[in-house]
Amino acid sequence: MELSGIKICIENRIRLTLIMKKIGIFTAGGDSPGMNACIRAVVRTAIYKGVEVIGINRGYNGLVENDFVELDS
């Protein structure tokens, strides 16, 4: 069953597993030491696990105006 980009798999033991297909990353802006390393780690881990990563430019304005870019390693 598909539910807004999340595939729900039910196994024998009634275990529910959510498999994400896509995530978005953005920050509110301003100086924040260490965010580049954090974002890079999230992107690399997500790609390794087969999840598409979308970067949202310009914080909340980019989210509202659909200013997205696909992120890769």
C-alpha positions as protocol buffer text, in pm:
chain_id: "A"
residue {
  index: 1
  type: MET
  ca { x: 0 y: 0 z: 0 }
}
residue {
  index: 2
  type: GLU
  ca { x: 137 y: 345 z: -93 }
}
residue {
  index: 3
  type: LEU
  ca { x: 77 y: 637 z: 141 }
}
residue {
  index: 4
  type: SER
  ca { x: 217 y: 973 z: 23 }
}
residue {
  index: 5
  type: GLY
  ca { x: 562 y: 848 z: -72 }
}
residue {
  index: 6
  type: ILE
  ca { x: 590 y: 601 z: 215 }
}
residue {
  index: 7
  type: LYS
  ca { x: 564 y: 235 z: 134 }
}
residue {
  index: 8
  type: ILE
  ca { x: 416 y: 29 z: 415 }
}
residue {
  index: 9
  type: CYS
  ca { x: 526 y: -333 z: 437 }
}
residue {
  index: 10
  type: ILE
  ca { x: 359 y: -576 z: 678 }
}
residue {
  index: 11
  type: GLU
  ca { x: 551 y: -893 z: 755 }
}
residue {
  index: 12
  type: ASN
  ca { x: 444 y: -1222 z: 918 }
}
residue {
  index: 13
  type: ARG
  ca { x: 482 y: -1101 z: 1276 }
}
residue {
  index: 14
  type: ILE
  ca { x: 259 y: -796 z: 1216 }
}
residue {
  index: 15
  type: ARG
  ca { x: 572 y: -584 z: 1210 }
}
residue {
  index: 16
  type: LEU
  ca { x: 527 y: -250 z: 1037 }
}
residue {
  index: 17
  type: THR
  ca { x: 823 y: -108 z: 848 }
}
residue {
  index: 18
  type: LEU
  ca { x: 823 y: 235 z: 687 }
}
residue {
  index: 19
  type: ILE
  ca { x: 1050 y: 280 z: 389 }
}
residue {
  index: 20
  type: MET
  ca { x: 1117 y: 642 z: 297 }
}
residue {
  index: 21
  type: LYS
  ca { x: 1182 y: 719 z: -67 }
}
residue {
  index: 22
  type: LYS
  ca { x: 1264 y: 1088 z: -49 }
}
residue {
  index: 23
  type: ILE
  ca { x: 1366 y: 1345 z: 214 }
}
residue {
  index: 24
  type: GLY
  ca { x: 1412 y: 1721 z: 202 }
}
residue {
  index: 25
  type: ILE
  ca { x: 1680 y: 1920 z: 385 }
}
residue {
  index: 26
  type: PHE
  ca { x: 1688 y: 2290 z: 460 }
}
residue {
  index: 27
  type: THR
  ca { x: 1811 y: 2527 z: 727 }
}
residue {
  index: 28
  type: ALA
  ca { x: 1666 y: 2855 z: 843 }
}
residue {
  index: 29
  type: GLY
  ca { x: 1986 y: 3038 z: 745 }
}
residue {
  index: 30
  type: GLY
  ca { x: 2242 y: 3227 z: 947 }
}
residue {
  index: 31
  type: ASP
  ca { x: 2579 y: 3111 z: 1071 }
}
residue {
  index: 32
  type: SER
  ca { x: 2585 y: 2767 z: 1226 }
}
residue {
  index: 33
  type: PRO
  ca { x: 2924 y: 2598 z: 1249 }
}
residue {
  index: 34
  type: GLY
  ca { x: 2910 y: 2229 z: 1170 }
}
residue {
  index: 35
  type: MET
  ca { x: 2592 y: 2232 z: 959 }
}
residue {
  index: 36
  type: ASN
  ca { x: 2778 y: 2153 z: 635 }
}
residue {
  index: 37
  type: ALA
  ca { x: 2924 y: 1839 z: 789 }
}
residue {
  index: 38
  type: CYS
  ca { x: 2587 y: 1740 z: 931 }
}
residue {
  index: 39
  type: ILE
  ca { x: 2405 y: 1790 z: 601 }
}
residue {
  index: 40
  type: ARG
  ca { x: 2676 y: 1601 z: 415 }
}
residue {
  index: 41
  type: ALA
  ca { x: 2647 y: 1308 z: 657 }
}
residue {
  index: 42
  type: VAL
  ca { x: 2268 y: 1297 z: 617 }
}
residue {
  index: 43
  type: VAL
  ca { x: 2292 y: 1311 z: 237 }
}
residue {
  index: 44
  type: ARG
  ca { x: 2558 y: 1041 z: 215 }
}
residue {
  index: 45
  type: THR
  ca { x: 2374 y: 810 z: 454 }
}
residue {
  index: 46
  type: ALA
  ca { x: 2042 y: 859 z: 277 }
}
residue {
  index: 47
  type: ILE
  ca { x: 2193 y: 792 z: -65 }
}
residue {
  index: 48
  type: TYR
  ca { x: 2366 y: 480 z: 72 }
}
residue {
  index: 49
  type: LYS
  ca { x: 2026 y: 356 z: 192 }
}
residue {
  index: 50
  type: GLY
  ca { x: 1859 y: 433 z: -142 }
}
residue {
  index: 51
  type: VAL
  ca { x: 1670 y: 746 z: -37 }
}
residue {
  index: 52
  type: GLU
  ca { x: 1652 y: 1046 z: -272 }
}
residue {
  index: 53
  type: VAL
  ca { x: 1759 y: 1373 z: -108 }
}
residue {
  index: 54
  type: ILE
  ca { x: 1625 y: 1713 z: -208 }
}
residue {
  index: 55
  type: GLY
  ca { x: 1788 y: 2036 z: -93 }
}
residue {
  index: 56
  type: ILE
  ca { x: 1562 y: 2333 z: -38 }
}
residue {
  index: 57
  type: ASN
  ca { x: 1735 y: 2662 z: -123 }
}
residue {
  index: 58
  type: ARG
  ca { x: 1678 y: 2982 z: 76 }
}
residue {
  index: 59
  type: GLY
  ca { x: 1510 y: 2820 z: 379 }
}
residue {
  index: 60
  type: TYR
  ca { x: 1136 y: 2869 z: 420 }
}
residue {
  index: 61
  type: ASN
  ca { x: 1114 y: 3097 z: 114 }
}
residue {
  index: 62
  type: GLY
  ca { x: 1254 y: 2817 z: -103 }
}
residue {
  index: 63
  type: LEU
  ca { x: 1009 y: 2571 z: 48 }
}
residue {
  index: 64
  type: VAL
  ca { x: 713 y: 2795 z: -36 }
}
residue {
  index: 65
  type: GLU
  ca { x: 846 y: 2884 z: -383 }
}
residue {
  index: 66
  type: ASN
  ca { x: 952 y: 2526 z: -474 }
}
residue {
  index: 67
  type: ASP
  ca { x: 1321 y: 2618 z: -505 }
}
residue {
  index: 68
  type: PHE
  ca { x: 1457 y: 2262 z: -485 }
}
residue {
  index: 69
  type: VAL
  ca { x: 1773 y: 2088 z: -604 }
}
residue {
  index: 70
  type: GLU
  ca { x: 1860 y: 1718 z: -594 }
}
residue {
  index: 71
  type: LEU
  ca { x: 2156 y: 1653 z: -364 }
}
residue {
  index: 72
  type: ASP
  ca { x: 2418 y: 1389 z: -426 }
}
residue {
  index: 73
  type: SER
  ca { x: 2735 y: 1295 z: -244 }
}
